[in-house]
Structures are given as structure tokens and as C-alpha cells.
Amino acid sequence: MTPSENCRGVRFSKNISPDPSNPKSETPYPLQIWAVRGIEYLSAQSKTWWILWGLLALGLLGAMDLIAEKQLSSFMLCFIPVMLVTWFAGLWVGIMMSIGGTFVMLTTEGVMGLSVSYWTLTGRLWSFLILTCALSALKSSLEHERKFSRIDFLTGIPNRRSFMELAEMEIHRARRYDHPFTVIYIDLDDFKMVNDRFGHSMGDALLRSLAQTFYQKIRTTDLVARLGGDEFGILLPETDPEVAELIVRRLQDVGSITVQKKEWPMPFSMGVVTFLEPPTSVDEILTLSDMVMYAAKKNAKHGICREIFPKPEESAGPIVEQSYLLKKSGMAVQEFKLTGLEQSRH
């Protein structure tokens, strides 16, 4: 693979306007933020914590009836702790709370001198159990749908939606902890030719093989996702240009080996952007990395364009040195400067 010419005429702005059609690009309301944080806090609690909380809540409801010296519809109120415990702690803990809620009502009414028939007691217990099983099934179904809504059905790796959600989280982490991260945008060259000449089944096999190759060779903290068609995105948290260089080299090598073993005439181009400062949105990440990838694709097949964003003047020396190392290893590398202007990729 011969090095490509220097990327020229590529311009992009530091601030890309958020996409209005993407809800992730909008700033959430404070109420939404607190709701999410509250759910995250409750989800992080252990089963032991939920058991103790549920027993305490049921005990307080029973004590309220005794203090008031009359029944305060504790049967309906007991549904609240039973539902919460079932949702956050699981089915079996919810069943325990259902039995506990029935016992609390029986004890309270017994102390108050109220008579309760066995049919009434059995009906209350079954009401709790039916609610518990229904909530558990609903949560399992939602988790299943949520999981597969973020997985690409063809390659088995995360899809574009999953990439955008995790990239949004990485932006917030970068702002808080002031660390860089890198995004790699990969596009297969002449993929349409493979489909036309060898059939769509061969094209699908190529996508699956490369997706699994990339997935196996990245770190456990990284994310590889299929962004659509023949495009892949790789998110490298807390990754500076030096570490990104090693990862890009590894991906280039294993990807080339995979293509050669299968005898596929399919090189791929890569755009690598290291963000020293967090961008304004995920749309900006995708726009910049796509433009860098397109520059590599336009100037040479199987090429690589690298950019640091924003590009500090004092880092010109180390960047040149890194480029030399990549070129020495046989990788096509292009460098280009930020101009502060935005230009269409076409």
C-alpha cells in the first residue's frame, strides 16, 4: 500500500450545528436529568438493600393503620413497595414482598380485631403475585427489546443508535475529566462492486467477517459499531494520538489479513480523529470523522487520514513524527489543518 498524497481542500468547522431530528443533540431538561439519575441510583442498589427497604415500607404501612386505629386501604398502598422491589430487585424478591405484604395486612387487621376470611387472604396474595409476575415479564421484554434495538442484525455488533448513545456519554465524561478520546470511521472501498460481482451473500459475509475481526481486536473499553451500509465506527475512550496510532495499525493489519484470506478484492479507508477537547455533539463527531475518512477515500484506496481536533500549533512536531512511523509501517497517512470553515464533502 503506497502512501497517498497530502489531503488538500478539506475544511470543516469546529462547531457543527446539532441535528434537530436527533433527540440526543438536544439539551435535556433538569427534571429529565434528575429522573435519570434517580433511576440509575435505584438500579445500582443491591437486592439486600431492596429487601430491607421493602420490609421497612410494608412495616410503616401497617403501623399507619394501627396508629389511625382503622384500615387505611393498606392493601392498595402495599402495591407500591411490591412493584418497586419487583422492578429493581427481580421476580423472586418481588414474590417475597408479596408474601410479606399479605402478612402485614393480616397482622394489622388481626391486631385491630377485624375478621379476615381465607378467601379474602388468598385473593390478596394472588393479586400481589399476579402483579409481580406481570411486572417481571414486562421488564424482561423491555430489556430484550432494548438490547436488540442496539444490535445490528447482520453483523451482531452494536448499531448506529448504540454508538451515538455511548459517544454522547463519552462527550460528558471528557468534559468532566478533561481527557481525550478518538473516533475511527471506516468505509469499505468499492463495496458495491463486490455485491454486483459476487452477490449480496458475499457482501454480507464480508461485513460479518470484518465486524467480528474489529470486535475481537479492540480493547474491552472500546466500541465498534456498524453505522450503516458498509461503514463502521470505533470509539476509543481516553485515547490520545499515540495510543490511537497503535490501535489503527493493529486494525489495519488484521483487516487486511482477513480480506486476503477470503480472497476478497476489498480494501477499506479509515478516518481517525482524536478529540483533545470534547465536541459540542455526537453529530459533530460523525461529521468530522466522516469528512476525514472521505479525504482518505478520495485520495487513495486503502488509505488513512488522521486529524487532531482542535489542532494545537505546538503539536506539529509530534504529529509529523507519528505520521512518519505510520508511513514506515506501510500505512497511507494524510494530514490537514483546520481552517475554521465548513465545506461540503461533495
C-alpha positions as CSV (number, residue, x, y, z in Angstrom):
1,M,0.0,0.0,0.0
2,T,1.5,3.2,-1.1
3,P,1.1,6.4,0.8
4,S,-1.5,8.8,-0.5
5,E,-0.9,12.5,-1.4
6,N,-1.5,15.1,1.3
7,C,-5.2,15.8,1.8
8,R,-6.0,19.2,0.3
9,G,-9.1,21.3,0.2
10,V,-10.7,19.7,3.2
11,R,-12.2,22.2,5.5
12,F,-14.5,21.8,8.5
13,S,-15.8,24.0,11.2
14,K,-15.1,23.5,14.9
15,N,-18.8,23.8,15.7
16,I,-21.3,21.7,13.8
17,S,-24.9,22.6,14.3
18,P,-26.8,19.8,16.1
19,D,-29.2,17.7,14.0
20,P,-32.8,18.7,15.1
21,S,-34.0,15.2,14.2
22,N,-31.6,13.6,16.7
23,P,-33.1,13.8,20.2
24,K,-29.7,13.2,21.7
25,S,-28.5,16.5,20.3
26,E,-30.9,18.4,22.4
27,T,-30.1,19.5,26.0
28,P,-32.3,17.6,28.4
29,Y,-34.5,19.5,30.9
30,P,-33.3,19.4,34.6
31,L,-36.3,17.3,35.5
32,Q,-35.3,14.7,33.0
33,I,-31.7,14.7,34.3
34,W,-32.9,14.2,37.9
35,A,-35.3,11.4,36.8
36,V,-32.5,9.6,35.0
37,R,-30.1,10.0,38.0
38,G,-32.8,8.7,40.3
39,I,-33.4,5.6,38.2
40,E,-29.7,5.0,38.0
41,Y,-29.3,5.3,41.7
42,L,-32.2,2.8,42.4
43,S,-30.9,0.4,39.8
44,A,-27.5,0.4,41.4
45,Q,-28.8,-0.8,44.8
46,S,-28.3,-4.4,45.9
47,K,-31.1,-7.0,46.5
48,T,-30.3,-6.9,50.2
49,W,-31.0,-3.1,50.2
50,W,-34.3,-3.6,48.4
51,I,-35.4,-6.4,50.7
52,L,-34.7,-4.2,53.8
53,W,-36.4,-1.2,52.2
54,G,-39.4,-3.3,51.2
55,L,-39.9,-4.7,54.6
56,L,-39.5,-1.3,56.2
57,A,-42.1,0.2,53.8
58,L,-44.6,-2.6,54.5
59,G,-44.0,-2.2,58.2
60,L,-44.7,1.5,58.1
61,L,-47.9,1.0,56.2
62,G,-49.0,-1.5,58.8
63,A,-48.1,1.0,61.6
64,M,-50.1,3.7,59.9
65,D,-53.2,1.6,60.2
66,L,-52.6,0.8,63.8
67,I,-51.9,4.4,64.7
68,A,-55.1,5.6,63.0
69,E,-57.0,2.7,64.6
70,K,-58.8,2.0,61.3
71,Q,-58.0,0.4,58.0
72,L,-56.4,3.0,55.6
73,S,-56.7,0.8,52.4
74,S,-53.2,-0.6,53.1
75,F,-54.0,-3.3,50.5
76,M,-53.7,-0.7,47.7
77,L,-50.8,1.1,49.3
78,C,-48.8,-2.2,49.7
79,F,-48.8,-2.5,45.9
80,I,-46.3,0.4,45.7
81,P,-43.3,-1.2,47.6
82,V,-44.1,-4.6,45.9
83,M,-44.0,-3.0,42.5
84,L,-40.7,-1.1,43.1
85,V,-39.0,-4.1,44.6
86,T,-40.1,-6.4,41.8
87,W,-38.9,-3.9,39.1
88,F,-35.5,-3.2,40.6
89,A,-34.6,-6.4,42.5
90,G,-36.2,-9.1,40.4
91,L,-39.0,-11.7,40.4
92,W,-38.1,-13.7,43.5
93,V,-37.6,-10.7,45.7
94,G,-40.9,-9.4,44.5
95,I,-42.6,-12.7,45.4
96,M,-41.1,-12.4,48.9
97,M,-42.5,-8.9,49.2
98,S,-45.9,-10.1,48.0
99,I,-46.0,-12.7,50.8
100,G,-44.7,-10.0,53.2
101,G,-47.4,-7.6,52.2
102,T,-50.1,-10.2,52.7
103,F,-48.7,-11.0,56.1
104,V,-48.6,-7.3,57.1
105,M,-52.2,-6.8,56.2
106,L,-53.3,-10.0,58.0
107,T,-51.3,-9.0,61.2
108,T,-52.7,-5.4,61.1
109,E,-56.3,-6.4,60.7
110,G,-55.9,-9.1,63.4
111,V,-54.5,-6.6,65.9
112,M,-57.4,-4.2,65.1
113,G,-59.9,-7.0,65.7
114,L,-61.1,-7.3,62.1
115,S,-62.0,-10.7,60.8
116,V,-60.5,-11.8,57.5
117,S,-61.7,-14.8,55.6
118,Y,-59.3,-17.2,54.0
119,W,-60.8,-16.4,50.6
120,T,-60.0,-12.7,51.1
121,L,-56.5,-13.5,52.2
122,T,-55.9,-15.8,49.3
123,G,-57.3,-13.3,46.8
124,R,-54.9,-10.6,48.1
125,L,-51.9,-12.9,47.9
126,W,-52.8,-13.8,44.3
127,S,-53.3,-10.2,43.4
128,F,-49.7,-9.4,44.6
129,L,-48.3,-12.5,42.8
130,I,-50.1,-11.7,39.5
131,L,-48.8,-8.1,39.6
132,T,-45.3,-9.3,40.5
133,C,-45.1,-11.8,37.6
134,A,-46.6,-9.3,35.1
135,L,-44.1,-6.6,36.1
136,S,-41.2,-9.1,35.8
137,A,-42.3,-10.3,32.4
138,L,-42.7,-6.7,31.2
139,K,-39.3,-5.7,32.4
140,S,-37.7,-8.8,30.7
141,S,-39.4,-7.9,27.5
142,L,-38.3,-4.3,27.6
143,E,-34.7,-5.3,28.3
144,H,-34.8,-7.8,25.5
145,E,-36.1,-5.2,23.0
146,R,-33.7,-2.6,24.3
147,K,-30.8,-4.9,23.8
148,F,-31.7,-6.0,20.3
149,S,-32.6,-2.4,19.3
150,R,-29.0,-1.6,19.8
151,I,-27.5,-4.6,17.9
152,D,-27.0,-4.7,14.2
153,F,-29.0,-7.8,13.0
154,L,-26.5,-8.7,10.2
155,T,-23.1,-8.4,11.9
156,G,-24.1,-8.9,15.6
157,I,-22.2,-5.8,16.8
158,P,-23.7,-2.6,18.1
159,N,-25.6,-0.4,15.7
160,R,-25.6,3.4,15.0
161,R,-28.0,4.1,17.8
162,S,-25.8,2.4,20.3
163,F,-22.7,4.2,19.0
164,M,-24.5,7.6,19.3
165,E,-25.6,6.9,22.9
166,L,-22.2,5.8,24.1
167,A,-20.5,8.7,22.2
168,E,-22.8,11.1,24.0
169,M,-21.8,9.6,27.3
170,E,-18.1,9.9,26.3
171,I,-18.5,13.6,25.5
172,H,-19.9,14.3,29.0
173,R,-17.0,12.2,30.6
174,A,-14.5,14.1,28.5
175,R,-15.9,17.4,29.7
176,R,-15.9,16.3,33.3
177,Y,-12.5,14.6,33.5
178,D,-10.7,16.6,30.7
179,H,-9.3,13.6,28.8
180,P,-9.1,13.0,25.0
181,F,-10.8,10.3,23.0
182,T,-10.5,9.0,19.5
183,V,-13.0,8.0,16.8
184,I,-12.2,5.8,13.8
185,Y,-14.5,6.0,10.8
186,I,-14.1,3.0,8.4
187,D,-15.6,2.7,5.0
188,L,-15.2,-0.2,2.6
189,D,-13.9,0.7,-0.8
190,D,-15.9,-0.4,-3.9
191,F,-18.3,-2.4,-1.8
192,K,-20.9,-2.1,-4.4
193,M,-18.6,-3.9,-6.8
194,V,-18.4,-6.9,-4.5
195,N,-22.2,-7.1,-4.3
196,D,-22.5,-6.8,-8.1
197,R,-19.8,-9.3,-9.0
198,F,-20.1,-11.9,-6.2
199,G,-23.6,-11.4,-5.0
200,H,-25.1,-9.9,-1.8
201,S,-24.5,-13.0,0.2
202,M,-20.7,-12.5,-0.3
203,G,-21.1,-8.8,0.6
204,D,-22.9,-9.8,3.8
205,A,-20.3,-12.4,4.7
206,L,-17.6,-9.7,4.2
207,L,-19.4,-7.3,6.6
208,R,-19.8,-10.0,9.2
209,S,-16.2,-11.1,9.0
210,L,-14.7,-7.6,9.2
211,A,-17.1,-6.7,12.0
212,Q,-16.1,-9.7,14.1
213,T,-12.4,-9.1,13.3
214,F,-12.6,-5.5,14.5
215,Y,-14.6,-6.5,17.6
216,Q,-12.0,-9.1,18.6
217,K,-9.0,-6.8,18.2
218,I,-10.2,-3.7,20.1
219,R,-9.9,-3.2,23.9
220,T,-12.7,-4.1,26.2
221,T,-13.3,-0.5,26.9
222,D,-13.7,0.4,23.2
223,L,-16.8,0.2,21.0
224,V,-17.1,-0.9,17.4
225,A,-20.5,-0.3,15.7
226,R,-21.9,-0.6,12.2
227,L,-23.0,2.9,11.3
228,G,-24.9,1.8,8.2
229,G,-24.2,0.1,4.9
230,D,-20.5,-0.6,4.6
231,E,-19.5,2.0,7.3
232,F,-18.1,1.2,10.7
233,G,-17.3,3.5,13.7
234,I,-14.9,2.7,16.5
235,L,-15.0,4.7,19.7
236,L,-11.8,4.7,21.7
237,P,-12.3,6.4,25.2
238,E,-9.4,8.1,26.9
239,T,-7.2,7.5,23.9
240,D,-4.5,10.0,22.8
241,P,-2.9,10.1,19.3
242,E,0.0,7.8,20.4
243,V,-2.3,5.1,21.6
244,A,-4.7,5.6,18.7
245,E,-1.8,5.1,16.3
246,L,-1.1,1.6,17.7
247,I,-4.8,0.6,17.6
248,V,-5.2,1.9,14.0
249,R,-2.1,-0.1,12.9
250,R,-3.5,-3.2,14.5
251,L,-6.9,-2.8,12.9
252,Q,-5.3,-2.2,9.5
253,D,-3.2,-5.3,9.8
254,V,-5.9,-7.7,10.9
255,G,-8.4,-6.3,8.5
256,S,-6.0,-6.7,5.6
257,I,-5.3,-10.3,6.6
258,T,-9.0,-11.1,6.9
259,V,-9.6,-9.8,3.4
260,Q,-6.6,-11.6,1.9
261,K,-7.6,-14.9,3.5
262,K,-11.1,-14.7,2.0
263,E,-9.6,-13.5,-1.4
264,W,-11.9,-10.5,-1.3
265,P,-10.9,-7.5,-3.5
266,M,-11.9,-5.2,-0.8
267,P,-9.6,-2.6,0.9
268,F,-11.1,-0.1,3.3
269,S,-10.4,3.6,4.1
270,M,-10.1,4.9,7.6
271,G,-10.6,8.4,9.1
272,V,-9.1,8.9,12.5
273,V,-9.9,11.9,14.7
274,T,-8.5,12.5,18.2
275,F,-10.6,15.0,20.2
276,L,-8.3,16.8,22.6
277,E,-11.4,18.9,23.6
278,P,-14.9,17.5,23.7
279,P,-17.0,18.4,20.7
280,T,-20.4,20.0,21.0
281,S,-22.4,17.0,20.0
282,V,-22.3,13.5,18.5
283,D,-23.3,14.9,15.2
284,E,-20.1,16.9,15.2
285,I,-18.1,13.7,15.9
286,L,-19.7,11.8,13.0
287,T,-19.4,14.8,10.6
288,L,-15.8,15.5,11.3
289,S,-14.7,11.8,11.3
290,D,-16.7,11.1,8.1
291,M,-15.0,14.1,6.4
292,V,-11.6,12.8,7.4
293,M,-12.4,9.4,6.2
294,Y,-13.8,10.7,2.9
295,A,-10.5,12.6,2.4
296,A,-8.6,9.3,2.7
297,K,-11.0,7.6,0.4
298,K,-10.8,10.3,-2.2
299,N,-7.0,10.5,-2.4
300,A,-6.2,6.8,-2.2
301,K,-7.9,3.5,-1.7
302,H,-7.0,1.7,1.5
303,G,-5.7,5.0,2.9
304,I,-5.8,6.6,6.3
305,C,-6.4,10.2,7.2
306,R,-5.6,11.4,10.8
307,E,-6.6,14.6,12.4
308,I,-6.3,16.1,15.9
309,F,-9.1,18.3,16.9
310,P,-8.6,21.1,17.7
311,K,-5.0,21.0,16.3
312,P,-2.6,22.9,18.6
313,E,0.3,24.6,16.8
314,E,2.8,23.3,19.3
315,S,1.9,19.7,18.5
316,A,3.1,20.0,14.9
317,G,6.4,18.2,15.6
318,P,5.0,15.1,17.3
319,I,2.3,14.8,14.7
320,V,4.9,14.7,11.9
321,E,6.8,12.1,13.8
322,Q,3.8,10.0,14.3
323,S,3.0,10.2,10.6
324,Y,6.5,9.1,9.8
325,L,6.0,6.0,12.0
326,L,2.8,5.1,10.3
327,K,4.2,5.6,6.8
328,K,7.2,3.5,7.8
329,S,4.8,0.7,8.7
330,G,3.2,0.8,5.2
331,M,0.1,2.8,6.1
332,A,-1.2,5.6,3.9
333,V,-1.5,8.7,6.1
334,Q,-2.7,12.2,5.3
335,E,-2.6,15.3,7.5
336,F,-4.5,18.5,7.0
337,K,-5.1,21.7,9.0
338,L,-8.2,23.2,10.5
339,T,-9.3,26.3,8.7
340,G,-12.3,27.2,10.8
341,L,-14.6,27.0,7.7
342,E,-17.1,24.3,6.8
343,Q,-17.1,22.7,3.4
344,S,-19.3,20.1,1.9
345,R,-17.8,16.7,1.3
346,H,-19.0,16.8,-2.3
